């Protein structure tokens, strides 16, 4: 299983590098949009929809919202990212009360709150500087990898057993320690002030954990383990972007707020 996860991760990283730094923007941006729409298809599996036509309509709705933000409401992107960050704060509080019933209508709305701000944040970061988008992803991956290995080796105290029994507080600490190392390395590489960069990276890393737990709540509500099978050993697109969905709106806003962009 670990070997499969590693192979998939390496192939995915190579593909991502090509999209960010080799593929022309006119092709890269549709690829990013397509990835989010695949995530929308997987999210539609949480909505109790009876057939693929209904699921396709939900994907179309998410696609229309994405297009509207890019083509019509460009000046409102900052507001959307703020709404996205507000949603993830509420989701963090929600995790303390789970299991709770999640009505289908609320699942529709939450899908838009997860996916549309994510798309806008990815697009803004990519257009601003693909290197900064890569840095945002590195923070998420550092948190995830550190949590996985620290949790496997030292994990004892459960983080949220009713949502994700495998996650532990020791894993959280291990993940954030790896983020600290990444912040030191990036500060040295980019000459960004460490005193600002370090707490910023820790906040982004911590929020990425909330994203993982939140999507796990919806998976548990609908009785599925993985959202899909696109990435062997990892699951579907949602299983790969849940943490990114929470982290990137905060990262995109924080770059401007803290003068790091």
PEBELUR-V549413 format. One record per residue. SS is DSSP state (2 for helix, 1 for strand, 0 for the rest). Layout:
SS
SS
This chain:
0
2
2
2
2
2
2
2
2
2
2
2
2
2
2
2
2
2
2
2
2
0
0
0
2
2
2
2
2
2
2
2
2
2
2
2
2
2
2
2
2
2
2
2
0
0
0
0
0
0
0
2
2
2
2
2
2
2
2
2
2
2
2
2
2
2
2
2
2
2
2
0
0
2
2
2
2
2
2
2
2
2
2
2
2
2
2
2
2
2
2
2
2
2
2
0
0
0
0
0
0
0
0
2
2
2
2
2
2
2
2
2
2
2
2
2
2
2
2
2
2
2
2
2
2
2
2
2
0
2
2
2
2
2
2
2
2
2
2
2
2
2
2
2
2
2
2
2
2
2
2
2
2
2
0
0
0
1
1
1
0
0
0
1
1
1
1
1
2
2
2
2
2
2
2
2
2
2
2
2
2
2
2
2
2
2
2
2
2
2
0
0
0
2
2
2
2
2
2
2
2
2
2
2
2
2
2
2
2
2
2
2
2
2
2
2
2
2
2
2
2
2
0
0
0
0
0
0
0
0
1
0
0
0
1
0
2
2
2
2
2
2
2
2
2
2
2
2
2
2
2
2
2
2
2
2
2
0
0
0
0
